Amino acid sequence: MEQAQKELIERHLHAARKIVHDALKQCQSEKLNPAAVAQVLGENAVMLMIRNFGPDAGKQYTKSLTEEAVRMAHFYATQQSRPKAD
């Protein structure tokens, strides 16, 4: 892949991470399962990457998107289960 395409993919990944982050914050307030929401968002992000940039982009970034979604889901799940300090 050329440098310009890699930069464009990174920009899209940054936007996808923000969407996942915002969705998981909403999950926390609505008491939804953050892991399930992260999985769906991650799958959709990978499908968009493949559609927009081809299978190589999907392979290259599937792992990083999945790891990011799992990390964020774990963070919000542990935050949800902790009692709030008064």
A tleap script that builds the chain and sets N, CA, C and O, in Angstrom:
source leaprc.protein.ff14SB
mol = sequence {
  NMET GLU GLN ALA GLN LYS GLU LEU ILE GLU
  ARG HIE LEU HIE ALA ALA ARG LYS ILE VAL
  HIE ASP ALA LEU LYS GLN CYS GLN SER GLU
  LYS LEU ASN PRO ALA ALA VAL ALA GLN VAL
  LEU GLY GLU ASN ALA VAL MET LEU MET ILE
  ARG ASN PHE GLY PRO ASP ALA GLY LYS GLN
  TYR THR LYS SER LEU THR GLU GLU ALA VAL
  ARG MET ALA HIE PHE TYR ALA THR GLN GLN
  SER ARG PRO LYS ALA CASP
}
set mol.1.N position { 0.837 -1.180 0.000 }
set mol.1.CA position { 0.000 0.000 0.000 }
set mol.1.C position { 0.883 1.245 0.000 }
set mol.1.O position { 1.954 1.260 0.607 }
set mol.2.N position { 0.433 2.260 -0.670 }
set mol.2.CA position { 1.197 3.500 -0.696 }
set mol.2.C position { 0.925 4.305 0.569 }
set mol.2.O position { -0.063 4.072 1.266 }
set mol.3.N position { 1.805 5.248 0.856 }
set mol.3.CA position { 1.746 6.029 2.087 }
set mol.3.C position { 0.430 6.797 2.222 }
set mol.3.O position { -0.145 6.827 3.311 }
set mol.4.N position { -0.054 7.409 1.164 }
set mol.4.CA position { -1.301 8.182 1.232 }
set mol.4.C position { -2.475 7.291 1.621 }
set mol.4.O position { -3.338 7.699 2.399 }
set mol.5.N position { -2.507 6.076 1.080 }
set mol.5.CA position { -3.599 5.166 1.421 }
set mol.5.C position { -3.489 4.718 2.876 }
set mol.5.O position { -4.506 4.587 3.557 }
set mol.6.N position { -2.274 4.483 3.359 }
set mol.6.CA position { -2.085 4.105 4.761 }
set mol.6.C position { -2.546 5.223 5.689 }
set mol.6.O position { -3.175 4.959 6.714 }
set mol.7.N position { -2.241 6.463 5.338 }
set mol.7.CA position { -2.668 7.601 6.153 }
set mol.7.C position { -4.188 7.722 6.166 }
set mol.7.O position { -4.781 8.019 7.203 }
set mol.8.N position { -4.813 7.493 5.024 }
set mol.8.CA position { -6.271 7.533 4.949 }
set mol.8.C position { -6.883 6.430 5.808 }
set mol.8.O position { -7.869 6.660 6.509 }
set mol.9.N position { -6.307 5.252 5.755 }
set mol.9.CA position { -6.794 4.139 6.575 }
set mol.9.C position { -6.643 4.472 8.052 }
set mol.9.O position { -7.553 4.206 8.837 }
set mol.10.N position { -5.516 5.046 8.443 }
set mol.10.CA position { -5.315 5.430 9.841 }
set mol.10.C position { -6.355 6.448 10.291 }
set mol.10.O position { -6.857 6.370 11.412 }
set mol.11.N position { -6.678 7.395 9.426 }
set mol.11.CA position { -7.692 8.397 9.757 }
set mol.11.C position { -9.048 7.727 9.970 }
set mol.11.O position { -9.785 8.075 10.893 }
set mol.12.N position { -9.367 6.770 9.113 }
set mol.12.CA position { -10.624 6.038 9.266 }
set mol.12.C position { -10.617 5.212 10.550 }
set mol.12.O position { -11.632 5.132 11.242 }
set mol.13.N position { -9.488 4.603 10.868 }
set mol.13.CA position { -9.390 3.829 12.106 }
set mol.13.C position { -9.583 4.715 13.327 }
set mol.13.O position { -10.243 4.323 14.290 }
set mol.14.N position { -9.008 5.907 13.283 }
set mol.14.CA position { -9.171 6.835 14.399 }
set mol.14.C position { -10.654 7.172 14.588 }
set mol.14.O position { -11.148 7.200 15.715 }
set mol.15.N position { -11.351 7.424 13.496 }
set mol.15.CA position { -12.786 7.715 13.576 }
set mol.15.C position { -13.551 6.502 14.103 }
set mol.15.O position { -14.471 6.653 14.907 }
set mol.16.N position { -13.179 5.307 13.659 }
set mol.16.CA position { -13.849 4.089 14.131 }
set mol.16.C position { -13.631 3.900 15.627 }
set mol.16.O position { -14.554 3.512 16.344 }
set mol.17.N position { -12.423 4.169 16.100 }
set mol.17.CA position { -12.153 4.042 17.540 }
set mol.17.C position { -13.002 5.021 18.338 }
set mol.17.O position { -13.506 4.679 19.408 }
set mol.18.N position { -13.164 6.233 17.824 }
set mol.18.CA position { -13.997 7.223 18.520 }
set mol.18.C position { -15.449 6.765 18.571 }
set mol.18.O position { -16.118 6.931 19.591 }
set mol.19.N position { -15.937 6.192 17.480 }
set mol.19.CA position { -17.310 5.684 17.459 }
set mol.19.C position { -17.476 4.579 18.493 }
set mol.19.O position { -18.462 4.559 19.230 }
set mol.20.N position { -16.516 3.658 18.549 }
set mol.20.CA position { -16.568 2.572 19.535 }
set mol.20.C position { -16.548 3.153 20.944 }
set mol.20.O position { -17.327 2.734 21.801 }
set mol.21.N position { -15.668 4.107 21.187 }
set mol.21.CA position { -15.559 4.729 22.507 }
set mol.21.C position { -16.884 5.377 22.917 }
set mol.21.O position { -17.356 5.167 24.035 }
set mol.22.N position { -17.478 6.153 22.028 }
set mol.22.CA position { -18.750 6.818 22.322 }
set mol.22.C position { -19.867 5.809 22.552 }
set mol.22.O position { -20.687 5.982 23.454 }
set mol.23.N position { -19.903 4.756 21.740 }
set mol.23.CA position { -20.944 3.737 21.891 }
set mol.23.C position { -20.809 3.009 23.222 }
set mol.23.O position { -21.812 2.719 23.873 }
set mol.24.N position { -19.591 2.715 23.628 }
set mol.24.CA position { -19.400 2.008 24.892 }
set mol.24.C position { -19.737 2.892 26.085 }
set mol.24.O position { -20.209 2.389 27.104 }
set mol.25.N position { -19.507 4.191 25.980 }
set mol.25.CA position { -19.933 5.097 27.051 }
set mol.25.C position { -21.454 5.082 27.172 }
set mol.25.O position { -21.991 5.099 28.280 }
set mol.26.N position { -22.144 5.050 26.036 }
set mol.26.CA position { -23.598 4.988 26.062 }
set mol.26.C position { -24.067 3.652 26.637 }
set mol.26.O position { -25.061 3.607 27.361 }
set mol.27.N position { -23.372 2.579 26.327 }
set mol.27.CA position { -23.703 1.259 26.880 }
set mol.27.C position { -23.645 1.292 28.394 }
set mol.27.O position { -24.498 0.722 29.075 }
set mol.28.N position { -22.637 1.961 28.907 }
set mol.28.CA position { -22.470 2.043 30.349 }
set mol.28.C position { -23.675 2.732 30.984 }
set mol.28.O position { -24.177 2.277 32.012 }
set mol.29.N position { -24.137 3.813 30.389 }
set mol.29.CA position { -25.268 4.542 30.963 }
set mol.29.C position { -26.586 3.788 30.805 }
set mol.29.O position { -27.495 3.957 31.616 }
set mol.30.N position { -26.697 2.956 29.765 }
set mol.30.CA position { -27.933 2.206 29.536 }
set mol.30.C position { -27.853 0.761 30.014 }
set mol.30.O position { -28.784 -0.018 29.809 }
set mol.31.N position { -26.738 0.406 30.650 }
set mol.31.CA position { -26.522 -0.931 31.209 }
set mol.31.C position { -26.656 -2.041 30.167 }
set mol.31.O position { -27.285 -3.069 30.415 }
set mol.32.N position { -26.053 -1.816 28.994 }
set mol.32.CA position { -25.997 -2.838 27.950 }
set mol.32.C position { -24.689 -3.609 28.082 }
set mol.32.O position { -23.756 -3.154 28.742 }
set mol.33.N position { -24.628 -4.775 27.453 }
set mol.33.CA position { -23.407 -5.577 27.477 }
set mol.33.C position { -22.380 -4.932 26.548 }
set mol.33.O position { -22.537 -4.991 25.329 }
set mol.34.N position { -21.330 -4.317 27.101 }
set mol.34.CA position { -20.371 -3.612 26.254 }
set mol.34.C position { -19.590 -4.533 25.325 }
set mol.34.O position { -19.200 -4.115 24.234 }
set mol.35.N position { -19.356 -5.769 25.732 }
set mol.35.CA position { -18.606 -6.691 24.870 }
set mol.35.C position { -19.387 -6.999 23.600 }
set mol.35.O position { -18.804 -7.070 22.518 }
set mol.36.N position { -20.690 -7.182 23.717 }
set mol.36.CA position { -21.513 -7.475 22.538 }
set mol.36.C position { -21.543 -6.280 21.593 }
set mol.36.O position { -21.435 -6.441 20.378 }
set mol.37.N position { -21.689 -5.096 22.147 }
set mol.37.CA position { -21.719 -3.891 21.319 }
set mol.37.C position { -20.365 -3.682 20.638 }
set mol.37.O position { -20.311 -3.335 19.458 }
set mol.38.N position { -19.284 -3.890 21.369 }
set mol.38.CA position { -17.947 -3.739 20.791 }
set mol.38.C position { -17.716 -4.737 19.666 }
set mol.38.O position { -17.098 -4.411 18.653 }
set mol.39.N position { -18.212 -5.946 19.849 }
set mol.39.CA position { -18.039 -6.960 18.807 }
set mol.39.C position { -18.742 -6.540 17.526 }
set mol.39.O position { -18.167 -6.629 16.442 }
set mol.40.N position { -19.982 -6.084 17.646 }
set mol.40.CA position { -20.745 -5.672 16.461 }
set mol.40.C position { -20.082 -4.477 15.786 }
set mol.40.O position { -19.953 -4.447 14.563 }
set mol.41.N position { -19.663 -3.498 16.575 }
set mol.41.CA position { -18.997 -2.327 16.000 }
set mol.41.C position { -17.688 -2.712 15.321 }
set mol.41.O position { -17.375 -2.211 14.241 }
set mol.42.N position { -16.933 -3.591 15.942 }
set mol.42.CA position { -15.675 -4.033 15.346 }
set mol.42.C position { -15.886 -4.767 14.037 }
set mol.42.O position { -15.162 -4.544 13.067 }
set mol.43.N position { -16.887 -5.648 14.011 }
set mol.43.CA position { -17.183 -6.386 12.780 }
set mol.43.C position { -17.593 -5.436 11.660 }
set mol.43.O position { -17.155 -5.581 10.519 }
set mol.44.N position { -18.436 -4.463 11.997 }
set mol.44.CA position { -18.874 -3.504 10.983 }
set mol.44.C position { -17.712 -2.647 10.491 }
set mol.44.O position { -17.631 -2.337 9.302 }
set mol.45.N position { -16.825 -2.265 11.384 }
set mol.45.CA position { -15.669 -1.466 10.981 }
set mol.45.C position { -14.777 -2.248 10.025 }
set mol.45.O position { -14.282 -1.699 9.041 }
set mol.46.N position { -14.573 -3.521 10.313 }
set mol.46.CA position { -13.739 -4.349 9.434 }
set mol.46.C position { -14.401 -4.510 8.070 }
set mol.46.O position { -13.725 -4.438 7.044 }
set mol.47.N position { -15.708 -4.726 8.048 }
set mol.47.CA position { -16.408 -4.853 6.764 }
set mol.47.C position { -16.265 -3.578 5.936 }
set mol.47.O position { -16.070 -3.645 4.722 }
set mol.48.N position { -16.361 -2.413 6.591 }
set mol.48.CA position { -16.185 -1.147 5.878 }
set mol.48.C position { -14.763 -0.996 5.351 }
set mol.48.O position { -14.559 -0.519 4.235 }
set mol.49.N position { -13.787 -1.399 6.149 }
set mol.49.CA position { -12.392 -1.322 5.700 }
set mol.49.C position { -12.187 -2.182 4.457 }
set mol.49.O position { -11.550 -1.752 3.495 }
set mol.50.N position { -12.729 -3.394 4.480 }
set mol.50.CA position { -12.575 -4.296 3.333 }
set mol.50.C position { -13.270 -3.716 2.108 }
set mol.50.O position { -12.723 -3.731 1.006 }
set mol.51.N position { -14.482 -3.206 2.313 }
set mol.51.CA position { -15.226 -2.655 1.180 }
set mol.51.C position { -14.529 -1.431 0.587 }
set mol.51.O position { -14.481 -1.276 -0.633 }
set mol.52.N position { -13.994 -0.571 1.437 }
set mol.52.CA position { -13.383 0.669 0.955 }
set mol.52.C position { -11.944 0.508 0.477 }
set mol.52.O position { -11.515 1.217 -0.433 }
set mol.53.N position { -11.193 -0.416 1.080 }
set mol.53.CA position { -9.760 -0.482 0.796 }
set mol.53.C position { -9.281 -1.850 0.338 }
set mol.53.O position { -8.092 -2.021 0.069 }
set mol.54.N position { -10.170 -2.824 0.244 }
set mol.54.CA position { -9.775 -4.149 -0.228 }
set mol.54.C position { -9.409 -5.099 0.902 }
set mol.54.O position { -9.267 -4.685 2.052 }
set mol.55.N position { -9.256 -6.381 0.563 }
set mol.55.CA position { -9.024 -7.404 1.584 }
set mol.55.C position { -7.714 -7.233 2.354 }
set mol.55.O position { -7.631 -7.623 3.518 }
set mol.56.N position { -6.699 -6.658 1.724 }
set mol.56.CA position { -5.436 -6.468 2.445 }
set mol.56.C position { -5.610 -5.527 3.632 }
set mol.56.O position { -5.052 -5.770 4.703 }
set mol.57.N position { -6.369 -4.468 3.453 }
set mol.57.CA position { -6.610 -3.530 4.546 }
set mol.57.C position { -7.382 -4.215 5.664 }
set mol.57.O position { -7.098 -4.003 6.843 }
set mol.58.N position { -8.356 -5.034 5.293 }
set mol.58.CA position { -9.128 -5.752 6.301 }
set mol.58.C position { -8.260 -6.677 7.118 }
set mol.58.O position { -8.389 -6.737 8.341 }
set mol.59.N position { -7.377 -7.400 6.456 }
set mol.59.CA position { -6.470 -8.313 7.164 }
set mol.59.C position { -5.520 -7.541 8.071 }
set mol.59.O position { -5.260 -7.944 9.205 }
set mol.60.N position { -5.013 -6.445 7.565 }
set mol.60.CA position { -4.010 -5.676 8.300 }
set mol.60.C position { -4.584 -5.074 9.579 }
set mol.60.O position { -3.892 -5.014 10.596 }
set mol.61.N position { -5.835 -4.629 9.542 }
set mol.61.CA position { -6.375 -3.895 10.674 }
set mol.61.C position { -7.419 -4.646 11.490 }
set mol.61.O position { -7.876 -4.130 12.511 }
set mol.62.N position { -7.807 -5.842 11.075 }
set mol.62.CA position { -8.788 -6.604 11.843 }
set mol.62.C position { -8.303 -6.833 13.266 }
set mol.62.O position { -9.050 -6.626 14.222 }
set mol.63.N position { -7.074 -7.252 13.404 }
set mol.63.CA position { -6.537 -7.566 14.727 }
set mol.63.C position { -6.501 -6.321 15.612 }
set mol.63.O position { -6.909 -6.387 16.771 }
set mol.64.N position { -6.025 -5.194 15.095 }
set mol.64.CA position { -5.928 -3.999 15.935 }
set mol.64.C position { -7.304 -3.471 16.325 }
set mol.64.O position { -7.490 -3.020 17.456 }
set mol.65.N position { -8.268 -3.518 15.413 }
set mol.65.CA position { -9.620 -3.073 15.758 }
set mol.65.C position { -10.241 -3.977 16.813 }
set mol.65.O position { -10.877 -3.496 17.751 }
set mol.66.N position { -10.061 -5.281 16.663 }
set mol.66.CA position { -10.625 -6.227 17.621 }
set mol.66.C position { -9.996 -6.033 18.994 }
set mol.66.O position { -10.702 -6.002 20.002 }
set mol.67.N position { -8.683 -5.903 19.039 }
set mol.67.CA position { -8.007 -5.693 20.318 }
set mol.67.C position { -8.470 -4.400 20.983 }
set mol.67.O position { -8.683 -4.366 22.195 }
set mol.68.N position { -8.623 -3.356 20.209 }
set mol.68.CA position { -9.083 -2.074 20.756 }
set mol.68.C position { -10.505 -2.200 21.297 }
set mol.68.O position { -10.801 -1.695 22.380 }
set mol.69.N position { -11.378 -2.861 20.562 }
set mol.69.CA position { -12.760 -3.038 21.012 }
set mol.69.C position { -12.819 -3.855 22.293 }
set mol.69.O position { -13.568 -3.517 23.210 }
set mol.70.N position { -12.043 -4.920 22.366 }
set mol.70.CA position { -12.028 -5.757 23.569 }
set mol.70.C position { -11.468 -4.974 24.752 }
set mol.70.O position { -12.002 -5.053 25.858 }
set mol.71.N position { -10.403 -4.222 24.527 }
set mol.71.CA position { -9.812 -3.423 25.605 }
set mol.71.C position { -10.817 -2.413 26.154 }
set mol.71.O position { -10.957 -2.260 27.367 }
set mol.72.N position { -11.514 -1.728 25.248 }
set mol.72.CA position { -12.488 -0.729 25.681 }
set mol.72.C position { -13.679 -1.383 26.368 }
set mol.72.O position { -14.190 -0.854 27.356 }
set mol.73.N position { -14.124 -2.518 25.861 }
set mol.73.CA position { -15.243 -3.225 26.488 }
set mol.73.C position { -14.867 -3.650 27.896 }
set mol.73.O position { -15.669 -3.519 28.820 }
set mol.74.N position { -13.663 -4.156 28.067 }
set mol.74.CA position { -13.205 -4.563 29.398 }
set mol.74.C position { -13.147 -3.360 30.335 }
set mol.74.O position { -13.570 -3.445 31.488 }
set mol.75.N position { -12.625 -2.245 29.841 }
set mol.75.CA position { -12.533 -1.040 30.656 }
set mol.75.C position { -13.914 -0.607 31.142 }
set mol.75.O position { -14.101 -0.347 32.330 }
set mol.76.N position { -14.880 -0.530 30.226 }
set mol.76.CA position { -16.208 -0.072 30.624 }
set mol.76.C position { -16.945 -1.102 31.464 }
set mol.76.O position { -17.747 -0.733 32.321 }
set mol.77.N position { -16.693 -2.374 31.238 }
set mol.77.CA position { -17.323 -3.408 32.067 }
set mol.77.C position { -16.807 -3.317 33.497 }
set mol.77.O position { -17.587 -3.460 34.439 }
set mol.78.N position { -15.514 -3.085 33.678 }
set mol.78.CA position { -14.972 -2.979 35.033 }
set mol.78.C position { -15.397 -1.670 35.682 }
set mol.78.O position { -15.601 -1.629 36.896 }
set mol.79.N position { -15.533 -0.611 34.914 }
set mol.79.CA position { -16.011 0.653 35.468 }
set mol.79.C position { -17.453 0.529 35.925 }
set mol.79.O position { -17.842 1.107 36.940 }
set mol.80.N position { -18.248 -0.229 35.172 }
set mol.80.CA position { -19.659 -0.395 35.477 }
set mol.80.C position { -19.854 -1.179 36.767 }
set mol.80.O position { -20.791 -0.908 37.518 }
set mol.81.N position { -18.984 -2.144 37.032 }
set mol.81.CA position { -19.171 -3.005 38.187 }
set mol.81.C position { -18.610 -2.402 39.467 }
set mol.81.O position { -18.899 -2.894 40.558 }
set mol.82.N position { -17.813 -1.346 39.352 }
set mol.82.CA position { -17.244 -0.715 40.542 }
set mol.82.C position { -18.257 0.225 41.183 }
set mol.82.O position { -18.979 0.936 40.484 }
set mol.83.N position { -18.310 0.226 42.515 }
set mol.83.CA position { -19.192 1.202 43.178 }
set mol.83.C position { -18.615 2.603 43.028 }
set mol.83.O position { -17.400 2.796 43.065 }
set mol.84.N position { -19.489 3.561 42.859 }
set mol.84.CA position { -19.056 4.948 42.687 }
set mol.84.C position { -18.717 5.544 44.053 }
set mol.84.O position { -19.427 5.315 45.033 }
set mol.85.N position { -17.630 6.309 44.108 }
set mol.85.CA position { -17.228 6.975 45.349 }
set mol.85.C position { -18.125 8.185 45.571 }
set mol.85.O position { -18.446 8.917 44.636 }
set mol.86.N position { -18.517 8.379 46.805 }
set mol.86.CA position { -19.373 9.537 47.130 }
set mol.86.C position { -18.554 10.737 47.494 }
set mol.86.O position { -19.108 11.795 47.794 }
savepdb mol mol.pdb
quit
